[in-house]
Amino acid sequence: MGLSHCAIINAHNDTNLVAVCETSSFLLNALKKYSGMECYTDYKKMIDETQLDCLFVASPAGYHAEMVKLRSGKKYKCLLRKTFCIEN
């Protein structure tokens, strides 16, 4: 997700970033140590285990459609950082 996305979300008084999924072990270890957030390497597990009000997707565009489909039937909003999906 990146530190910049965490900072942007946490800058809003009405938000509480409760979980993050990250592939960088360096960043994930820092977030675990200093943030108090639940940290995941598997976004499917994060979506299943975390009570969300909103899902912020900031992954490479090729993963967006799959990630958004996982929230199908759930009662939270989904924000995409960029393009919904790319056709091949």
C-alpha positions in Angstrom: 0.0 0.0 0.0 2.8 2.4 0.7 3.5 4.9 3.4 2.2 7.8 1.4 -1.3 6.1 1.2 -1.3 5.4 4.9 -0.3 9.0 5.6 -3.1 10.4 3.3 -5.8 8.2 4.9 -4.6 8.9 8.5 -4.5 12.6 7.9 -8.3 12.7 7.9 -9.9 13.0 11.3 -12.9 10.8 10.4 -10.8 7.8 9.4 -9.2 5.0 11.2 -6.9 2.8 9.2 -7.3 -0.6 10.9 -5.5 -3.0 8.5 -3.1 -3.0 5.6 -1.9 -5.6 3.1 1.6 -5.1 1.8 4.1 -7.2 -0.1 7.2 -5.4 1.0 8.5 -7.2 4.1 10.5 -4.1 5.1 7.5 -1.8 5.1 5.2 -4.4 6.6 7.6 -4.9 9.5 7.8 -1.2 10.1 4.0 -0.9 10.1 3.6 -3.8 12.5 6.1 -2.3 14.9 5.0 1.3 14.9 1.4 1.6 13.7 -0.8 -0.7 15.7 -2.6 -1.8 12.6 -3.4 -5.4 11.6 -0.8 -6.2 8.9 -1.3 -8.8 6.2 0.5 -10.2 3.2 -2.6 -11.9 1.8 -5.4 -9.4 0.8 -8.0 -12.2 0.7 -7.3 -13.1 4.4 -7.4 -9.4 5.3 -10.8 -8.9 3.7 -12.2 -12.0 5.4 -10.8 -11.3 8.8 -11.2 -7.5 9.2 -14.4 -5.6 9.8 -14.2 -2.9 7.2 -16.3 0.2 6.5 -14.3 0.9 3.3 -11.7 -0.9 1.2 -9.0 1.3 -0.3 -7.3 -0.5 -3.2 -3.8 0.8 -4.2 -2.4 -2.2 -5.9 -1.2 -2.5 -9.5 -4.2 -2.1 -11.9 -4.1 -5.8 -13.0 -5.3 -6.8 -9.5 -8.2 -4.3 -9.1 -11.0 -6.3 -10.6 -10.2 -9.4 -8.5 -9.9 -7.4 -5.3 -13.2 -5.6 -5.9 -15.0 -8.8 -6.7 -14.1 -10.2 -3.3 -16.1 -7.5 -1.6 -19.2 -8.5 -3.5 -22.2 -8.8 -1.1 -20.3 -7.0 1.7 -21.7 -3.8 3.1 -18.7 -1.4 2.7 -17.5 1.0 0.1 -14.5 0.4 -2.2 -12.1 3.2 -3.3 -9.7 2.6 -6.1 -6.5 4.6 -6.4 -6.6 4.4 -10.2 -8.1 2.4 -13.2 -10.7 -0.2 -12.2 -9.2 -2.8 -14.6 -7.3 -3.2 -17.8 -8.4 -5.5 -20.6 -5.8 -7.7 -22.3 
